[in-house]
Amino acid sequence: MKKIAAIILFFSSFFSCFAQEKITNVKKPKQDVSIKNQVEHARFEIIVATIEFLSLDKKIYADVKDKHFYEKKDQTLEEKYQDLRNFSKNMVNVDKLLITPYKDIPLNYSDPKNSLNKFITDITTEITTDKSTDNDATKPKKANRKIDLSKEYDIYIRKLESIVAKVSFSKELNTDSSLVAMPVVGKPQTTTISSTTISSNVDDNKPDSNSNKSDPDDNDSKLPSKGNKMPFILNIIFFIFSFVFLGLYVKVNRNKKDLESSSKKASEIKNVEIQRRNQQASELRAELEETRKKLDDANITIDRLNAELDKSKITQKPHQSFHTSYQTEPLVNNQNAYKPSPQQSTTIIKYAIYADQGDGFSSGELHDNESNDTVFEIKIKSPNSAEFKISSNVQAQKSALIDPSSFLNKTCEYDGSPSRNTIIKTNTPGELKLQGNKWLIITPAKISFT
C-alpha cells in the first residue's frame, strides 16, 4: 500500500511539473541555459563583434584577410576564446587589450541587462578612446586616425543591440532601451577614432530601433493569468483519479486477501479432517490387529482345551500297560496280565500343540492322536529319552507360522524369516529327556523352509 501511494504521489508531482512547463512554454520560449550562461555567451559575442568591427579598418589591419569569426559547435566557452585569439593573432594587441581583460570583467547576473549595457559602453569606449601617449609600436594604433566607418559602426551597434535582445531575462529590469549612447548629427560625417565621441552617419529624425520595441518579459507580464490555473486544475483531476484508482485497488486487494484467507482456512480444515481420519484409520487398524491376535490366542486355547477334553476321555489302561511293561516284579502266575507288544516296547508316538514349559513339554499335555493343531510329533524311544520333529500336517504348520516366536524360536534352529505360505521341513530331530513330568529339550530340532 505504501509503495502504491508513493508511486501515485511521484507521478502526480511529475505530471504537475510537466503541465506547468507546457503552460509556461506557451507564454515564452524554453530556456535551455541559465541566465549566467546566457550572459557569458552574450559577452563572448560582443567581444567577437567588436574584433570583427576593428578588422574592417583597412589602413591598420590591411593584412587581415578573414573579417568574420566562425564559431564552432560543441565547444566550451574557453575553447571558443582560444579560437578567437587565433583568429585575431594578426591584429596588434587585440588579445591583450580586448579579449583577456574583458573576458574576466565581473558581470552582475542578478541585473544582466544593465550589466551588459555597461559592458558594451566600456568596450566601445575602449576602441574609440586613444590612451597612448607616445609612438610605441606595441600599443594599439588608434590615435589621430580618420576613417569612413560610420555605416559599419552603425551596423556594429545594431548587432550589439541584437545580442542583448536575444538574452532571456528572468524578470523585468528598469533599464533604458538604448545600449550605447550614440551622438547623432544632422549630416553624414566621418568617424574619428580619438579621445572624443564617435560621430555616425545617422539621420537626425531617425527613431531609435529600441524605442518602439517591447521587451519579451513585458509581453509575458501582460499575458492573461488564467493559464496559471491550469496546473492546479489538472492536479485536482489527477488526484481525484489517483484516489479513485487507489480506492479500487484497496478494495480489490482486500477481496483478494479475504479470498486467500478463506481458502487457507478451508485448506487447514481439510488437512485437520484428513489427519483426524488417518488417525482413526490407524487406531482401527491397530484394534483390528490386536483383535486378530486375541482371536488366534483364543483359537489356540480352544484347541488346547479340546485336546485336554479328548485326553480326559481316553481310558487309563494304556498308561497302566506302559508302566507295567517296565515293572521289575515278574507276573508268573497271572496269566491275564497285560504284555506290551514288541512295537510298544520300542517306540511310542505322542503329539503336542506347543512347548508349554518353554524349554520342554509337559507329560500331561501330550496327545495320542494327531490333529490340525498338534505342531510337534514326539517319538518316545525309552522311558527317559525321546526325539521330536515338526508335524507334516500342513494346517498344523500354518498355525506355527502364524506366530513363529511362540512355536519355533525355543524349540528349533533355522535360518531366515519364515512366511505363512512356506512348508516346514525337519532336517534333524530334536532330543528330549524326561525329568519328572517334563520332557526337557536337550537339543533343538533343525528345520528349514521351502
C-alpha positions, 0 to 999 in steps of 0.5 A, spaced: 500 500 500 505 504 501 509 503 495 502 504 491 501 511 494 508 513 493 508 511 486 501 515 485 504 521 489 511 521 484 507 521 478 502 526 480 508 531 482 511 529 475 505 530 471 504 537 475 511 539 473 510 537 466 503 541 465 506 547 468 512 547 463 507 546 457 503 552 460 509 556 461 512 554 454 506 557 451 507 564 454 515 564 452 520 560 449 524 554 453 530 556 456 535 551 455 541 555 459 541 559 465 541 566 465 549 566 467 550 562 461 546 566 457 550 572 459 557 569 458 555 567 451 552 574 450 559 577 452 563 572 448 559 575 442 560 582 443 567 581 444 567 577 437 563 583 434 567 588 436 574 584 433 570 583 427 568 591 427 576 593 428 578 588 422 574 592 417 579 598 418 583 597 412 589 602 413 591 598 420 589 591 419 590 591 411 593 584 412 587 581 415 584 577 410 578 573 414 573 579 417 568 574 420 569 569 426 566 562 425 564 559 431 564 552 432 559 547 435 560 543 441 565 547 444 566 550 451 566 557 452 574 557 453 575 553 447 571 558 443 576 564 446 582 560 444 579 560 437 578 567 437 585 569 439 587 565 433 583 568 429 585 575 431 593 573 432 594 578 426 591 584 429 596 588 434 594 587 441 587 585 440 588 579 445 591 583 450 587 589 450 580 586 448 579 579 449 583 577 456 581 583 460 574 583 458 573 576 458 574 576 466 570 583 467 565 581 473 558 581 470 552 582 475 547 576 473 542 578 478 541 585 473 544 582 466 541 587 462 544 593 465 550 589 466 551 588 459 549 595 457 555 597 461 559 592 458 558 594 451 559 602 453 566 600 456 568 596 450 566 601 445 569 606 449 575 602 449 576 602 441 574 609 440 578 612 446 586 613 444 590 612 451 597 612 448 601 617 449 607 616 445 609 612 438 610 605 441 609 600 436 606 595 441 600 599 443 594 599 439 594 604 433 588 608 434 590 615 435 589 621 430 586 616 425 580 618 420 576 613 417 569 612 413 566 607 418 560 610 420 555 605 416 559 599 419 559 602 426 552 603 425 551 596 423 556 594 429 551 597 434 545 594 431 548 587 432 550 589 439 543 591 440 541 584 437 545 580 442 542 583 448 535 582 445 536 575 444 538 574 452 532 571 456 531 575 462 528 572 468 524 578 470 523 585 468 529 590 469 528 598 469 533 599 464 533 604 458 532 601 451 538 604 448 545 600 449 550 605 447 549 612 447 550 614 440 551 622 438 547 623 432 548 629 427 544 632 422 549 630 416 553 624 414 560 625 417 566 621 418 568 617 424 574 619 428 577 614 432 580 619 438 579 621 445 572 624 443 565 621 441 564 617 435 560 621 430 555 616 425 552 617 419 545 617 422 539 621 420 537 626 425 529 624 425 531 617 425 527 613 431 531 609 435 530 601 433 529 600 441 524 605 442 518 602 439 520 595 441 517 591 447 521 587 451 519 579 451 518 579 459 513 585 458 509 581 453 509 575 458 507 580 464 501 582 460 499 575 458 492 573 461 493 569 468 488 564 467 493 559 464 496 559 471 490 555 473 491 550 469 496 546 473 492 546 479 486 544 475 489 538 472 492 536 479 485 536 482 483 531 476 489 527 477 488 526 484 481 525 484 483 519 479 489 517 483 484 516 489 479 513 485 484 508 482 487 507 489 480 506 492 479 500 487 485 497 488 484 497 496 478 494 495 480 489 490 486 487 494 482 486 500 477 481 496 483 478 494 486 477 501 479 475 504 479 470 498 486 467 500 484 467 507 478 463 506 481 458 502 487 457 507 482 456 512 478 451 508 485 448 506 487 447 514 480 444 515 481 439 510 488 437 512 485 437 520 479 432 517 484 428 513 489 427 519 483 426 524 481 420 519 488 417 518 488 417 525 482 413 526 484 409 520 490 407 524 487 406 531 482 401 527 487 398 524 491 397 530 484 394 534 483 390 528 490 387 529 490 386 536 483 383 535 486 378 530 491 376 535 486 375 541 482 371 536 488 366 534 490 366 542 483 364 543 483 359 537 489 356 540 486 355 547 480 352 544 484 347 541 488 346 547 482 345 551 479 340 546 485 336 546 485 336 554 477 334 553 479 328 548 485 326 553 480 326 559 476 321 555 481 316 553 481 310 558 487 309 563 489 302 561 494 304 556 498 308 561 497 302 566 500 297 560 506 302 559 508 302 566 507 295 567 511 293 561 517 296 565 515 293 572 521 289 575 516 284 579 515 278 574 507 276 573 508 268 573 502 266 575 497 271 572 496 269 566 491 275 564 496 280 565 497 285 560 504 284 555 506 290 551 507 288 544 514 288 541 512 295 537 510 298 544 516 296 547 520 300 542 517 306 540 511 310 542 508 316 538 505 322 542 503 329 539 503 336 542 500 343 540 506 347 543 512 347 548 508 349 554 514 349 559 518 353 554 524 349 554 520 342 554 513 339 554 509 337 559 507 329 560 500 331 561 499 335 555 501 330 550 496 327 545 495 320 542 492 322 536 494 327 531 490 333 529 490 340 525 493 343 531 498 338 534 505 342 531 510 337 534 510 329 533 514 326 539 517 319 538 518 316 545 524 311 544 525 309 552 522 311 558 527 317 559 529 319 552 525 321 546 526 325 539 521 330 536 520 333 529 515 338 526 508 335 524 507 334 516 500 336 517 500 342 513 494 346 517 498 344 523 504 348 520 500 354 518 498 355 525 506 355 527 507 360 522 502 364 524 506 366 530 513 363 529 516 366 536 511 362 540 512 355 536 519 355 533 524 360 536 525 355 543 524 349 540 528 349 533 534 352 529 533 355 522 535 360 518 531 366 515 524 369 516 519 364 515 512 366 511 505 363 512 505 360 505 512 356 506 512 348 508 516 346 514 521 341 513 525 337 519 532 336 517 534 333 524 530 331 530 530 334 536 532 330 543 528 330 549 529 327 556 524 326 561 525 329 568 519 328 572 513 330 568 517 334 563 520 332 557 526 337 557 529 339 550 536 337 550 537 339 543 533 343 538 530 340 532 533 343 525 528 345 520 528 349 514 523 352 509 521 351 502 
